[in-house]
Amino acid sequence: MDRLNGKVAVVIGATSGIGKATAALFAKEGAKVIFTGRREEVGKKVEKEIIAQGGQVEFFKCDATVEEECKALVDYVVEKYGRIDVLHNNAGILIDADFLGIDLVKNFDRTINTNLRSQISVMQLVLPVMLKQKSGSVINTASVGGIITMPNNIPYSVSKAAIIHMTRTLAKTYAKEGIRFNSVCPGLTYSEMVEPGNDFDKAVLPGVPMGRGAQPEEIANGVLFLASMNLHISLVKH
């Protein structure tokens, strides 16, 4: 308990799945949490759930692919709290498509914009705040799909591989400034995006040694560790 006591944490893409679990856990650990999503009704419901558990949390409607909305978010947090200690970039989509059937706009561009470009956009807005503080922790959600090959999953895998390499580069670039960058690379994790028994689950599950997918709360605990640790540790080998 209280591992993030008094810290200000922003969680992008948190109305369900890993982001929702992380926002709830951050709040439980004492952070002032601002979490985002595109669905206002769902976001407000999640906000009430976390508040009922005793957490200090606020939903901010924001489409992570829209730079103006991201800027409004960061401006709001800085004006209200004066700092941002933790950023968890978690917005993401998964679109399956056979390589020859990939629509470069609907499949590839949309995936890259949501999974990768949104992270870059938000970090460009938050990083100056952390540089001024000379402290901060950024955790980007990548995927095991960015490390191993996955059939018929090129847009998703490419976006996640790019996140991993981008995070490694940022970690080396800003380590001396007191800012930590890490990525988490979940395997099969159940959420609205991947439900037990759907086609993706059936295709991936045979390759999972434990024979089951992860729950969002399990990944959230890893994010919490990275957000609260005092030393820079990269979960991906350099």
Backbone as CSV, one residue per row, in Angstrom:
resi,resn,N_x,N_y,N_z,CA_x,CA_y,CA_z,C_x,C_y,C_z
1,MET,0.834,-1.206,0.000,0.000,0.000,0.000,0.872,1.261,0.000
2,ASP,0.341,2.342,-0.539,0.974,3.664,-0.508,2.285,3.749,-1.277
3,ARG,2.501,2.851,-2.236,3.735,2.914,-3.016,3.766,4.122,-3.945
4,LEU,2.592,4.709,-4.225,2.526,5.910,-5.057,1.885,7.064,-4.300
5,ASN,2.019,7.034,-3.003,1.363,8.041,-2.165,1.757,9.459,-2.583
6,GLY,0.753,10.271,-2.938,0.980,11.663,-3.303,1.431,11.895,-4.728
7,LYS,1.682,10.836,-5.472,2.128,10.983,-6.854,0.942,11.276,-7.774
8,VAL,1.229,11.940,-8.878,0.206,12.226,-9.892,0.456,11.307,-11.074
9,ALA,-0.541,10.507,-11.406,-0.381,9.502,-12.464,-1.431,9.694,-13.549
10,VAL,-0.986,9.622,-14.784,-1.873,9.717,-15.942,-1.868,8.366,-16.648
11,VAL,-3.050,7.818,-16.867,-3.175,6.525,-17.548,-3.991,6.733,-18.817
12,ILE,-3.366,6.481,-19.950,-4.013,6.691,-21.250,-4.661,5.390,-21.718
13,GLY,-5.932,5.454,-22.066,-6.632,4.263,-22.543,-6.986,3.348,-21.391
14,ALA,-7.896,3.788,-20.521,-8.102,3.058,-19.269,-9.556,2.810,-18.917
15,THR,-10.421,2.725,-19.908,-11.821,2.424,-19.598,-12.088,0.924,-19.550
16,SER,-11.072,0.122,-19.860,-11.223,-1.336,-19.783,-9.836,-1.972,-19.733
17,GLY,-9.811,-3.270,-19.486,-8.584,-4.052,-19.599,-7.443,-3.604,-18.711
18,ILE,-6.235,-3.655,-19.262,-5.026,-3.345,-18.508,-5.048,-1.912,-17.982
19,GLY,-5.490,-0.975,-18.790,-5.521,0.419,-18.360,-6.440,0.633,-17.179
20,LYS,-7.625,0.041,-17.220,-8.570,0.162,-16.109,-7.987,-0.439,-14.839
21,ALA,-7.407,-1.629,-14.960,-6.814,-2.298,-13.801,-5.666,-1.481,-13.232
22,THR,-4.878,-0.858,-14.109,-3.750,-0.039,-13.656,-4.226,1.215,-12.943
23,ALA,-5.227,1.885,-13.500,-5.773,3.085,-12.862,-6.282,2.763,-11.462
24,ALA,-6.988,1.649,-11.333,-7.525,1.243,-10.029,-6.405,0.921,-9.048
25,LEU,-5.366,0.243,-9.515,-4.252,-0.131,-8.644,-3.432,1.084,-8.237
26,PHE,-3.187,1.990,-9.181,-2.475,3.229,-8.853,-3.223,4.001,-7.756
27,ALA,-4.547,4.096,-7.910,-5.355,4.817,-6.921,-5.292,4.119,-5.564
28,LYS,-5.336,2.812,-5.578,-5.248,2.035,-4.331,-3.923,2.284,-3.629
29,GLU,-2.877,2.532,-4.437,-1.542,2.750,-3.875,-1.263,4.215,-3.545
30,GLY,-2.318,5.045,-3.565,-2.194,6.405,-3.074,-1.988,7.493,-4.108
31,ALA,-1.980,7.150,-5.389,-1.758,8.154,-6.428,-3.024,8.954,-6.703
32,LYS,-2.828,10.176,-7.169,-3.912,10.964,-7.735,-3.951,10.590,-9.216
33,VAL,-4.991,9.920,-9.648,-5.029,9.317,-10.979,-5.970,10.055,-11.902
34,ILE,-5.472,10.400,-13.078,-6.298,10.922,-14.164,-6.209,9.911,-15.279
35,PHE,-7.334,9.320,-15.661,-7.305,8.308,-16.705,-8.197,8.724,-17.868
36,THR,-7.869,8.223,-19.041,-8.565,8.680,-20.250,-9.216,7.548,-21.026
37,GLY,-10.060,7.949,-21.933,-10.711,7.037,-22.858,-11.619,7.838,-23.768
38,ARG,-12.080,7.216,-24.819,-12.964,7.906,-25.756,-14.425,7.824,-25.341
39,ARG,-14.765,6.820,-24.527,-16.165,6.564,-24.170,-16.488,7.215,-22.826
40,GLU,-17.143,8.351,-22.895,-17.392,9.130,-21.678,-18.277,8.389,-20.693
41,GLU,-19.344,7.756,-21.168,-20.259,7.062,-20.268,-19.540,5.931,-19.532
42,VAL,-18.728,5.176,-20.269,-17.977,4.079,-19.652,-16.932,4.638,-18.694
43,GLY,-16.261,5.705,-19.112,-15.237,6.309,-18.271,-15.785,6.796,-16.946
44,LYS,-16.945,7.438,-16.970,-17.562,7.933,-15.743,-17.968,6.774,-14.828
45,LYS,-18.385,5.660,-15.436,-18.748,4.477,-14.638,-17.519,3.912,-13.939
46,VAL,-16.404,3.825,-14.665,-15.156,3.332,-14.069,-14.696,4.275,-12.967
47,GLU,-14.834,5.572,-13.212,-14.462,6.575,-12.212,-15.210,6.330,-10.909
48,LYS,-16.516,6.116,-10.994,-17.329,5.878,-9.797,-16.903,4.600,-9.088
49,GLU,-16.581,3.570,-9.865,-16.160,2.298,-9.275,-14.886,2.466,-8.447
50,ILE,-13.923,3.187,-8.996,-12.638,3.345,-8.303,-12.787,4.258,-7.089
51,ILE,-13.594,5.310,-7.222,-13.845,6.206,-6.088,-14.514,5.446,-4.949
52,ALA,-15.432,4.536,-5.308,-16.127,3.735,-4.293,-15.164,2.834,-3.526
53,GLN,-14.029,2.540,-4.143,-13.008,1.716,-3.493,-12.046,2.561,-2.663
54,GLY,-12.286,3.872,-2.636,-11.479,4.762,-1.813,-10.369,5.471,-2.556
55,GLY,-10.319,5.349,-3.867,-9.248,5.963,-4.637,-9.555,7.381,-5.073
56,GLN,-8.511,8.175,-5.281,-8.649,9.531,-5.808,-8.403,9.472,-7.307
57,VAL,-9.462,9.567,-8.076,-9.361,9.331,-9.509,-10.311,10.242,-10.260
58,GLU,-9.935,10.537,-11.507,-10.761,11.409,-12.342,-10.670,10.953,-13.790
59,PHE,-11.816,10.844,-14.424,-11.851,10.493,-15.846,-11.785,11.756,-16.684
60,PHE,-10.962,11.715,-17.735,-10.850,12.834,-18.669,-11.064,12.278,-20.073
61,LYS,-12.143,12.686,-20.721,-12.441,12.188,-22.059,-11.371,12.667,-23.040
62,CYS,-10.734,11.715,-23.701,-9.631,12.064,-24.596,-9.389,10.935,-25.580
63,ASP,-9.357,11.262,-26.849,-8.966,10.326,-27.897,-7.461,10.463,-28.068
64,ALA,-6.728,9.413,-27.759,-5.263,9.476,-27.766,-4.680,9.743,-29.148
65,THR,-5.474,9.580,-30.193,-4.985,9.843,-31.546,-5.203,11.288,-31.981
66,VAL,-5.846,12.080,-31.125,-6.129,13.481,-31.445,-5.221,14.361,-30.593
67,GLU,-4.246,14.991,-31.216,-3.233,15.748,-30.483,-3.831,16.884,-29.659
68,GLU,-4.843,17.565,-30.188,-5.444,18.687,-29.467,-6.070,18.208,-28.154
69,GLU,-6.680,17.035,-28.180,-7.298,16.498,-26.975,-6.240,16.064,-25.959
70,CYS,-5.135,15.520,-26.452,-4.035,15.131,-25.567,-3.414,16.357,-24.910
71,LYS,-3.269,17.431,-25.684,-2.712,18.677,-25.126,-3.642,19.241,-24.054
72,ALA,-4.935,19.180,-24.311,-5.905,19.671,-23.322,-5.801,18.856,-22.037
73,LEU,-5.583,17.561,-22.173,-5.419,16.685,-21.011,-4.207,17.098,-20.179
74,VAL,-3.056,17.202,-20.832,-1.823,17.528,-20.109,-1.911,18.914,-19.481
75,ASP,-2.455,19.870,-20.220,-2.627,21.224,-19.679,-3.500,21.195,-18.423
76,TYR,-4.557,20.396,-18.468,-5.479,20.292,-17.331,-4.779,19.710,-16.107
77,VAL,-4.028,18.632,-16.312,-3.354,17.969,-15.184,-2.309,18.891,-14.569
78,VAL,-1.522,19.547,-15.413,-0.474,20.439,-14.905,-1.074,21.628,-14.170
79,GLU,-2.162,22.171,-14.708,-2.806,23.313,-14.055,-3.376,22.912,-12.692
80,LYS,-3.922,21.708,-12.613,-4.573,21.271,-11.374,-3.576,20.774,-10.338
81,TYR,-2.558,20.014,-10.787,-1.652,19.369,-9.833,-0.214,19.893,-9.883
82,GLY,0.144,20.576,-10.964,1.473,21.149,-11.055,2.575,20.190,-11.443
83,ARG,2.242,18.910,-11.661,3.269,17.938,-11.998,2.646,16.663,-12.572
84,ILE,3.466,15.834,-13.173,3.058,14.498,-13.617,4.209,13.564,-13.258
85,ASP,3.956,12.641,-12.357,5.004,11.740,-11.894,5.061,10.435,-12.680
86,VAL,3.902,9.970,-13.115,3.827,8.683,-13.809,2.926,8.814,-15.030
87,LEU,3.381,8.267,-16.136,2.560,8.176,-17.342,2.520,6.728,-17.791
88,HIS,1.316,6.197,-17.934,1.159,4.857,-18.507,0.426,4.978,-19.836
89,ASN,1.145,4.745,-20.930,0.569,4.782,-22.275,-0.014,3.421,-22.597
90,ASN,-1.334,3.342,-22.688,-1.963,2.032,-22.853,-2.998,1.966,-23.972
91,ALA,-3.233,3.058,-24.684,-4.221,3.011,-25.766,-3.763,2.015,-26.835
92,GLY,-4.680,1.210,-27.318,-4.280,0.245,-28.339,-5.455,-0.478,-28.966
93,ILE,-5.238,-0.966,-30.176,-6.233,-1.771,-30.879,-5.547,-2.971,-31.516
94,LEU,-6.329,-3.970,-31.820,-5.831,-5.184,-32.480,-6.727,-5.488,-33.664
95,ILE,-6.157,-5.427,-34.864,-6.913,-5.721,-36.084,-6.209,-6.854,-36.820
96,ASP,-6.845,-8.001,-36.888,-6.279,-9.137,-37.609,-6.552,-9.008,-39.097
97,ALA,-5.555,-9.336,-39.906,-5.753,-9.319,-41.355,-4.646,-10.120,-42.030
98,ASP,-5.034,-10.938,-42.978,-4.051,-11.615,-43.816,-3.217,-10.561,-44.529
99,PHE,-1.918,-10.812,-44.700,-1.020,-9.801,-45.261,-1.550,-9.209,-46.560
100,LEU,-1.997,-10.058,-47.466,-2.481,-9.563,-48.758,-3.810,-8.831,-48.629
101,GLY,-4.460,-9.002,-47.482,-5.747,-8.338,-47.278,-5.650,-7.084,-46.434
102,ILE,-4.425,-6.676,-46.075,-4.261,-5.490,-45.236,-4.671,-4.234,-46.003
103,ASP,-5.607,-3.503,-45.449,-5.968,-2.189,-45.974,-5.039,-1.190,-45.297
104,LEU,-4.194,-0.514,-46.066,-3.158,0.326,-45.482,-3.716,1.496,-44.670
105,VAL,-4.936,1.892,-44.945,-5.540,2.975,-44.178,-6.341,2.426,-42.998
106,LYS,-7.276,1.517,-43.282,-8.163,1.010,-42.240,-7.450,0.082,-41.258
107,ASN,-6.495,-0.700,-41.742,-5.787,-1.639,-40.884,-4.456,-1.079,-40.380
108,PHE,-3.562,-0.778,-41.323,-2.195,-0.421,-40.938,-2.109,0.971,-40.317
109,ASP,-2.559,2.000,-41.030,-2.450,3.369,-40.516,-3.215,3.538,-39.208
110,ARG,-4.400,2.962,-39.129,-5.202,3.090,-37.912,-4.491,2.438,-36.728
111,THR,-3.893,1.269,-36.962,-3.180,0.579,-35.888,-1.951,1.350,-35.449
112,ILE,-1.157,1.820,-36.404,0.052,2.585,-36.080,-0.309,3.873,-35.344
113,ASN,-1.344,4.559,-35.803,-1.752,5.814,-35.171,-2.215,5.603,-33.731
114,THR,-2.963,4.529,-33.500,-3.504,4.269,-32.166,-2.453,3.709,-31.225
115,ASN,-1.706,2.719,-31.688,-0.777,2.019,-30.797,0.547,2.750,-30.603
116,LEU,1.066,3.355,-31.665,2.409,3.937,-31.614,2.400,5.469,-31.626
117,ARG,1.761,6.044,-32.619,1.802,7.500,-32.758,1.195,8.198,-31.545
118,SER,0.150,7.619,-30.976,-0.473,8.228,-29.801,0.505,8.279,-28.629
119,GLN,1.319,7.247,-28.481,2.305,7.239,-27.398,3.342,8.338,-27.598
120,ILE,3.799,8.484,-28.833,4.774,9.537,-29.133,4.175,10.906,-28.827
121,SER,2.960,11.128,-29.274,2.293,12.420,-29.079,2.167,12.766,-27.606
122,VAL,1.700,11.810,-26.807,1.513,12.070,-25.375,2.856,12.283,-24.685
123,MET,3.852,11.491,-25.031,5.164,11.651,-24.396,5.795,12.990,-24.725
124,GLN,5.594,13.477,-25.943,6.136,14.794,-26.295,5.509,15.897,-25.449
125,LEU,4.292,15.689,-24.997,3.610,16.675,-24.158,3.993,16.539,-22.688
126,VAL,4.185,15.304,-22.230,4.464,15.046,-20.816,5.942,15.201,-20.482
127,LEU,6.814,14.856,-21.409,8.250,14.871,-21.129,8.769,16.230,-20.653
128,PRO,8.363,17.357,-21.265,8.837,18.649,-20.746,8.474,18.879,-19.283
129,VAL,7.317,18.363,-18.869,6.901,18.486,-17.464,7.855,17.694,-16.581
130,MET,8.181,16.475,-16.980,9.078,15.631,-16.196,10.505,16.155,-16.208
131,LEU,10.929,16.731,-17.323,12.274,17.314,-17.383,12.401,18.481,-16.406
132,LYS,11.357,19.260,-16.303,11.361,20.386,-15.358,11.441,19.881,-13.927
133,GLN,10.764,18.760,-13.662,10.776,18.154,-12.324,12.082,17.418,-12.045
134,LYS,12.756,16.998,-13.133,13.929,16.120,-13.072,13.578,14.763,-12.468
135,SER,12.367,14.313,-12.761,11.924,12.999,-12.297,10.674,12.587,-13.066
136,GLY,10.443,11.286,-13.103,9.250,10.777,-13.762,9.435,9.344,-14.207
137,SER,8.330,8.657,-14.397,8.357,7.279,-14.862,7.323,7.112,-15.968
138,VAL,7.765,6.628,-17.111,6.880,6.384,-18.251,6.861,4.889,-18.534
139,ILE,5.672,4.319,-18.586,5.529,2.897,-18.901,4.656,2.774,-20.134
140,ASN,5.214,2.219,-21.195,4.485,2.048,-22.449,4.032,0.599,-22.604
141,THR,2.786,0.412,-22.952,2.302,-0.938,-23.192,2.697,-1.383,-24.594
142,ALA,3.535,-2.399,-24.650,3.904,-3.034,-25.917,3.209,-4.396,-25.947
143,SER,3.895,-5.431,-26.355,3.290,-6.758,-26.416,4.352,-7.786,-26.741
144,VAL,4.111,-9.002,-26.314,4.982,-10.093,-26.735,4.951,-10.219,-28.256
145,GLY,3.871,-9.713,-28.864,3.760,-9.714,-30.322,4.795,-8.831,-30.992
146,GLY,5.440,-7.959,-30.223,6.520,-7.145,-30.761,7.857,-7.836,-30.688
147,ILE,7.885,-9.016,-30.060,9.121,-9.770,-29.896,9.112,-11.056,-30.713
148,ILE,7.995,-11.788,-30.637,7.878,-13.039,-31.375,6.970,-12.841,-32.584
149,THR,7.051,-13.750,-33.532,6.207,-13.643,-34.723,4.813,-14.176,-34.438
150,MET,3.833,-13.486,-35.013,2.440,-13.887,-34.871,1.800,-13.866,-36.253
151,PRO,1.225,-14.968,-36.714,0.658,-15.008,-38.059,-0.497,-14.028,-38.241
152,ASN,-0.564,-13.444,-39.444,-1.666,-12.550,-39.817,-1.838,-11.388,-38.837
153,ASN,-0.720,-10.848,-38.371,-0.828,-9.808,-37.355,0.203,-8.717,-37.572
154,ILE,0.517,-8.415,-38.820,1.616,-7.497,-39.100,1.381,-6.081,-38.572
155,PRO,0.245,-5.434,-38.792,0.088,-4.064,-38.261,0.310,-3.998,-36.754
156,TYR,-0.294,-4.918,-36.014,-0.169,-4.936,-34.557,1.273,-5.220,-34.138
157,SER,1.875,-6.253,-34.708,3.230,-6.642,-34.326,4.242,-5.547,-34.647
158,VAL,4.099,-4.916,-35.809,5.005,-3.831,-36.193,4.892,-2.675,-35.203
159,SER,3.669,-2.317,-34.831,3.476,-1.202,-33.894,4.097,-1.516,-32.543
160,LYS,3.943,-2.740,-32.075,4.452,-3.101,-30.755,5.973,-3.244,-30.753
161,ALA,6.544,-3.752,-31.840,8.005,-3.822,-31.944,8.603,-2.423,-31.939
162,ALA,7.943,-1.496,-32.604,8.413,-0.111,-32.634,8.352,0.513,-31.242
163,ILE,7.310,0.209,-30.482,7.190,0.738,-29.122,8.358,0.260,-28.257
164,ILE,8.699,-1.010,-28.383,9.799,-1.564,-27.587,11.100,-0.840,-27.899
165,HIS,11.413,-0.698,-29.171,12.678,-0.059,-29.546,12.662,1.424,-29.190
166,MET,11.532,2.081,-29.390,11.404,3.491,-29.026,11.642,3.676,-27.531
167,THR,11.067,2.811,-26.723,11.199,2.923,-25.272,12.640,2.712,-24.832
168,ARG,13.322,1.760,-25.438,14.738,1.530,-25.113,15.571,2.778,-25.423
169,THR,15.285,3.381,-26.573,16.026,4.570,-26.986,15.783,5.726,-26.025
170,LEU,14.526,5.934,-25.644,14.199,7.008,-24.712,14.808,6.754,-23.336
171,ALA,14.845,5.492,-22.915,15.430,5.156,-21.614,16.897,5.568,-21.559
172,LYS,17.625,5.296,-22.628,19.036,5.666,-22.676,19.214,7.181,-22.801
173,THR,18.319,7.806,-23.530,18.448,9.239,-23.785,18.214,10.071,-22.530
174,TYR,17.227,9.666,-21.709,16.821,10.521,-20.594,17.145,9.959,-19.212
175,ALA,17.929,8.898,-19.142,18.259,8.299,-17.843,18.947,9.305,-16.924
176,LYS,19.867,10.097,-17.466,20.616,11.058,-16.644,19.756,12.234,-16.190
177,GLU,18.566,12.351,-16.785,17.651,13.432,-16.392,16.704,12.983,-15.284
178,GLY,16.880,11.768,-14.821,16.037,11.267,-13.738,14.693,10.735,-14.191
179,ILE,14.565,10.469,-15.499,13.288,9.984,-16.039,13.469,8.558,-16.540
180,ARG,12.609,7.680,-16.092,12.689,6.266,-16.460,11.663,5.941,-17.538
181,PHE,12.077,5.170,-18.511,11.185,4.682,-19.562,11.263,3.153,-19.581
182,ASN,10.123,2.514,-19.512,10.051,1.064,-19.602,8.838,0.652,-20.429
183,SER,8.895,-0.539,-20.955,7.723,-1.079,-21.645,7.363,-2.415,-21.018
184,VAL,6.078,-2.682,-20.965,5.595,-3.997,-20.564,5.158,-4.719,-21.828
185,CYS,5.419,-6.009,-21.877,5.131,-6.791,-23.079,4.234,-7.971,-22.724
186,PRO,2.949,-7.698,-22.479,2.046,-8.784,-22.087,1.866,-9.804,-23.200
187,GLY,1.644,-11.037,-22.796,1.201,-12.047,-23.736,-0.313,-11.981,-23.819
188,LEU,-0.929,-13.112,-24.054,-2.389,-13.178,-24.149,-3.015,-12.680,-22.846
189,THR,-3.769,-11.591,-22.945,-4.418,-10.998,-21.778,-5.877,-10.745,-22.113
190,TYR,-6.764,-11.213,-21.258,-8.187,-11.098,-21.541,-8.715,-9.695,-21.214
191,SER,-9.519,-9.172,-22.140,-10.105,-7.847,-21.995,-11.231,-7.739,-23.014
192,GLU,-11.762,-6.546,-23.186,-12.771,-6.342,-24.227,-12.184,-6.646,-25.608
193,MET,-10.876,-6.396,-25.767,-10.231,-6.596,-27.059,-10.027,-8.078,-27.372
194,VAL,-9.716,-8.857,-26.349,-9.506,-10.299,-26.515,-10.307,-11.024,-25.434
195,GLU,-11.413,-11.626,-25.831,-12.260,-12.336,-24.888,-11.971,-13.828,-24.938
196,PRO,-12.110,-14.524,-23.808,-11.879,-15.966,-23.800,-12.755,-16.673,-24.829
197,GLY,-12.126,-17.527,-25.617,-12.872,-18.311,-26.594,-13.025,-17.676,-27.954
198,ASN,-12.589,-16.389,-28.130,-12.711,-15.818,-29.474,-11.621,-16.369,-30.386
199,ASP,-11.654,-15.998,-31.638,-10.737,-16.591,-32.620,-9.274,-16.341,-32.265
200,PHE,-8.974,-15.137,-31.795,-7.587,-14.812,-31.441,-7.126,-15.659,-30.260
201,ASP,-7.990,-15.793,-29.268,-7.670,-16.615,-28.097,-7.387,-18.052,-28.514
202,LYS,-8.234,-18.600,-29.373,-8.062,-19.980,-29.823,-6.765,-20.169,-30.601
203,ALA,-6.368,-19.134,-31.356,-5.154,-19.238,-32.167,-3.891,-19.141,-31.321
204,VAL,-3.937,-18.325,-30.276,-2.735,-18.043,-29.483,-2.581,-18.973,-28.283
205,LEU,-3.690,-19.371,-27.673,-3.659,-20.119,-26.419,-2.801,-21.384,-26.457
206,PRO,-2.804,-22.159,-27.552,-1.968,-23.366,-27.566,-0.478,-23.098,-27.339
207,GLY,-0.028,-21.886,-27.628,1.382,-21.557,-27.452,1.711,-20.951,-26.096
208,VAL,0.711,-20.858,-25.209,0.923,-20.282,-23.881,1.261,-21.400,-22.897
209,PRO,2.469,-21.407,-22.325,2.893,-22.507,-21.448,1.943,-22.782,-20.278
210,MET,1.361,-21.720,-19.690,0.472,-21.917,-18.543,-0.916,-22.399,-18.954
211,GLY,-1.187,-22.352,-20.241,-2.471,-22.836,-20.720,-3.637,-21.906,-20.445
212,ARG,-3.342,-20.658,-20.134,-4.404,-19.677,-19.887,-3.903,-18.283,-20.222
213,GLY,-4.835,-17.390,-20.481,-4.472,-16.005,-20.674,-4.343,-15.298,-19.339
214,ALA,-3.686,-14.136,-19.338,-3.520,-13.359,-18.108,-4.760,-12.516,-17.845
215,GLN,-4.947,-12.148,-16.605,-5.968,-11.183,-16.226,-5.331,-9.789,-16.204
216,PRO,-6.073,-8.739,-16.522,-5.500,-7.387,-16.559,-4.793,-6.992,-15.264
217,GLU,-5.313,-7.457,-14.128,-4.722,-7.106,-12.837,-3.294,-7.636,-12.705
218,GLU,-3.019,-8.759,-13.348,-1.667,-9.312,-13.291,-0.669,-8.408,-14.014
219,ILE,-1.077,-7.853,-15.130,-0.208,-6.939,-15.878,-0.087,-5.613,-15.128
220,ALA,-1.184,-5.176,-14.524,-1.179,-3.916,-13.781,-0.157,-3.942,-12.654
221,ASN,0.037,-5.090,-12.022,1.028,-5.191,-10.957,2.438,-4.969,-11.487
222,GLY,2.701,-5.401,-12.710,3.988,-5.133,-13.322,4.172,-3.656,-13.623
223,VAL,3.113,-3.018,-14.073,3.161,-1.575,-14.347,3.414,-0.806,-13.050
224,LEU,2.751,-1.224,-11.981,2.953,-0.581,-10.681,4.404,-0.693,-10.231
225,PHE,4.995,-1.870,-10.407,6.400,-2.055,-10.026,7.291,-1.062,-10.756
226,LEU,7.082,-0.925,-12.042,7.897,-0.012,-12.835,7.643,1.438,-12.454
227,ALA,6.420,1.754,-12.100,6.080,3.128,-11.723,6.672,3.510,-10.374
228,SER,6.842,2.544,-9.482,7.205,2.854,-8.107,8.664,2.577,-7.765
229,MET,9.399,1.896,-8.639,10.772,1.537,-8.296,11.674,2.767,-8.312
230,ASN,12.764,2.679,-7.586,13.700,3.791,-7.472,14.859,3.688,-8.444
231,LEU,15.155,2.488,-8.923,16.259,2.296,-9.853,15.731,1.997,-11.230
232,HIS,16.473,2.409,-12.260,16.068,2.120,-13.632,16.317,0.652,-13.948
233,ILE,15.271,-0.039,-14.311,15.389,-1.433,-14.715,14.628,-1.580,-16.020
234,SER,15.233,-2.136,-17.027,14.562,-2.376,-18.291,14.180,-3.847,-18.365
235,LEU,12.921,-4.121,-18.650,12.487,-5.499,-18.770,12.866,-6.112,-20.110
236,VAL,13.354,-5.294,-21.005,13.782,-5.803,-22.307,15.307,-5.695,-22.370
237,LYS,15.972,-6.776,-22.722,17.429,-6.778,-22.772,17.919,-5.809,-23.830
238,HIS,18.982,-5.070,-23.502,19.560,-4.135,-24.456,20.494,-4.900,-25.380
